[in-house]
Amino acid sequence: MKCVVCKTGDVRKTSVQAEIKVGYDHLLVTVQAEACTQCGEPYYTTGAMRYLERLREEFTRKEIAPPLVGKVYEIS
């Protein structure tokens, strides 16, 4: 299958790092998905999307507390 975004890359099954934003917090979650070999656009299965949505809800309700892995700095 060709990528619908860049129209040139092939879509292959791989592991991707999805980013979930909750306020100023970002969760990085590795999931199986298909991704474009050219631009990297991910294509998630229904199961992967449900998993990501569940993690977002659990994090919002403070049911999970993943480890902090870095900091973000802003210059304005």
Backbone as CSV, one residue per row, in Angstrom:
resi,resn,N_x,N_y,N_z,CA_x,CA_y,CA_z,C_x,C_y,C_z
1,MET,0.843,-1.177,0.000,0.000,0.000,0.000,0.889,1.243,0.000
2,LYS,0.520,2.238,-0.758,1.236,3.511,-0.788,0.693,4.435,0.293
3,CYS,1.552,5.284,0.805,1.179,6.242,1.844,0.196,7.269,1.284
4,VAL,-0.865,7.540,2.037,-1.850,8.528,1.590,-1.378,9.960,1.842
5,VAL,-0.326,10.126,2.655,0.176,11.466,2.959,1.199,11.914,1.916
6,CYS,2.290,11.146,1.759,3.355,11.569,0.838,3.203,10.980,-0.563
7,LYS,2.375,9.958,-0.701,2.076,9.309,-1.985,3.257,8.565,-2.600
8,THR,4.426,8.521,-1.933,5.584,7.854,-2.533,6.073,6.650,-1.737
9,GLY,5.931,6.688,-0.425,6.455,5.619,0.415,5.527,4.421,0.498
10,ASP,6.120,3.264,0.774,5.350,2.055,1.024,5.043,1.974,2.513
11,VAL,3.924,1.362,2.848,3.515,1.221,4.242,3.878,-0.187,4.703
12,ARG,4.635,-0.277,5.809,5.117,-1.555,6.340,4.811,-1.661,7.827
13,LYS,4.649,-2.902,8.303,4.409,-3.155,9.721,5.709,-2.944,10.493
14,THR,5.612,-2.243,11.638,6.785,-1.924,12.444,6.345,-1.486,13.837
15,SER,7.291,-1.183,14.679,7.005,-0.564,15.977,7.145,0.942,15.815
16,VAL,6.198,1.679,16.364,6.267,3.138,16.315,6.099,3.691,17.721
17,GLN,6.599,4.883,17.925,6.441,5.541,19.216,5.337,6.590,19.076
18,ALA,4.181,6.284,19.657,3.049,7.205,19.630,3.205,8.214,20.756
19,GLU,2.775,9.432,20.506,2.836,10.486,21.514,1.418,10.878,21.900
20,ILE,1.131,10.809,23.194,-0.170,11.203,23.725,0.041,12.462,24.549
21,LYS,-0.680,13.534,24.212,-0.558,14.790,24.949,-1.722,14.934,25.914
22,VAL,-1.401,15.205,27.170,-2.404,15.461,28.206,-1.959,16.738,28.911
23,GLY,-2.593,17.853,28.589,-2.138,19.137,29.120,-0.733,19.421,28.595
24,TYR,0.199,19.676,29.525,1.588,19.906,29.131,2.412,18.627,29.176
25,ASP,1.798,17.524,29.557,2.502,16.248,29.650,2.409,15.490,28.331
26,HIS,3.457,14.733,28.034,3.509,13.911,26.831,3.848,12.487,27.241
27,LEU,3.022,11.541,26.840,3.310,10.129,27.063,3.867,9.560,25.768
28,LEU,4.975,8.847,25.849,5.536,8.172,24.689,5.271,6.687,24.857
29,VAL,4.566,6.104,23.896,4.128,4.717,23.988,4.546,3.976,22.722
30,THR,5.274,2.884,22.868,5.657,2.068,21.723,4.545,1.065,21.432
31,VAL,4.048,1.084,20.196,2.986,0.168,19.774,3.311,-0.383,18.390
32,GLN,2.710,-1.518,18.063,2.821,-2.069,16.721,1.856,-1.314,15.812
33,ALA,2.324,-0.943,14.646,1.493,-0.231,13.677,2.116,-0.424,12.307
34,GLU,1.509,0.160,11.331,2.125,0.253,10.020,2.590,1.691,9.866
35,ALA,3.702,1.888,9.166,4.223,3.240,8.977,4.820,3.368,7.587
36,CYS,4.780,4.569,7.063,5.342,4.864,5.749,6.865,4.807,5.807
37,THR,7.469,4.143,4.836,8.928,4.039,4.778,9.577,5.349,4.352
38,GLN,8.803,6.266,3.785,9.341,7.535,3.308,9.174,8.659,4.332
39,CYS,7.931,8.922,4.754,7.670,10.069,5.637,7.415,9.676,7.090
40,GLY,7.214,8.374,7.357,7.017,7.913,8.725,5.594,8.007,9.244
41,GLU,4.648,8.419,8.420,3.247,8.530,8.849,2.760,7.188,9.394
42,PRO,2.267,7.175,10.652,1.798,5.907,11.224,0.336,5.618,10.877
43,TYR,0.029,4.334,10.770,-1.336,3.852,10.552,-1.617,2.850,11.664
44,TYR,-2.488,3.238,12.602,-2.759,2.414,13.778,-3.947,1.491,13.546
45,THR,-3.866,0.287,14.114,-5.010,-0.621,14.091,-6.041,-0.122,15.099
46,THR,-7.244,-0.654,15.008,-8.284,-0.306,15.973,-7.846,-0.691,17.381
47,GLY,-7.217,-1.858,17.513,-6.743,-2.307,18.818,-5.696,-1.380,19.407
48,ALA,-4.769,-0.921,18.572,-3.730,-0.002,19.046,-4.347,1.326,19.466
49,MET,-5.327,1.806,18.705,-5.990,3.065,19.057,-6.739,2.942,20.380
50,ARG,-7.413,1.828,20.589,-8.123,1.627,21.857,-7.145,1.591,23.024
51,TYR,-6.002,0.946,22.824,-4.967,0.884,23.853,-4.464,2.291,24.185
52,LEU,-4.185,3.099,23.171,-3.705,4.464,23.385,-4.768,5.323,24.075
53,GLU,-6.018,5.161,23.686,-7.106,5.913,24.326,-7.253,5.522,25.795
54,ARG,-7.110,4.220,26.087,-7.209,3.754,27.475,-6.072,4.327,28.311
55,LEU,-4.850,4.348,27.757,-3.714,4.924,28.479,-3.936,6.405,28.757
56,ARG,-4.488,7.127,27.786,-4.773,8.555,27.973,-5.754,8.747,29.133
57,GLU,-6.809,7.957,29.149,-7.805,8.058,30.219,-7.190,7.721,31.576
58,GLU,-6.400,6.649,31.635,-5.780,6.243,32.896,-4.793,7.297,33.396
59,PHE,-4.040,7.897,32.486,-3.083,8.930,32.876,-3.818,10.182,33.355
60,THR,-4.886,10.548,32.667,-5.681,11.716,33.055,-6.267,11.539,34.448
61,ARG,-6.711,10.321,34.767,-7.287,10.033,36.087,-6.221,9.695,37.129
62,LYS,-4.944,9.808,36.759,-3.811,9.524,37.661,-3.776,8.061,38.110
63,GLU,-4.294,7.152,37.286,-4.271,5.725,37.602,-2.937,5.091,37.245
64,ILE,-2.195,5.727,36.354,-0.850,5.265,36.016,0.109,6.431,36.200
65,ALA,1.340,6.125,36.547,2.365,7.155,36.736,3.666,6.665,36.112
66,PRO,3.785,6.797,34.788,5.007,6.350,34.124,6.203,7.175,34.583
67,PRO,7.410,6.625,34.460,8.593,7.360,34.895,8.872,8.578,34.008
68,LEU,9.401,9.608,34.615,9.819,10.808,33.894,11.110,10.492,33.145
69,VAL,11.179,10.832,31.858,12.361,10.503,31.069,13.100,11.729,30.542
70,GLY,12.625,12.911,30.819,13.297,14.106,30.333,12.539,15.348,30.743
71,LYS,12.997,16.481,30.232,12.358,17.760,30.528,12.169,18.524,29.231
72,VAL,11.232,19.435,29.243,10.991,20.303,28.098,11.224,21.733,28.552
73,TYR,11.968,22.485,27.773,12.247,23.885,28.093,11.622,24.758,27.015
74,GLU,11.087,25.907,27.430,10.455,26.816,26.481,11.118,28.181,26.570
75,ILE,11.453,28.718,25.417,11.996,30.072,25.340,10.979,30.902,24.572
76,SER,10.535,32.002,25.195,9.557,32.834,24.488,10.070,34.231,24.292
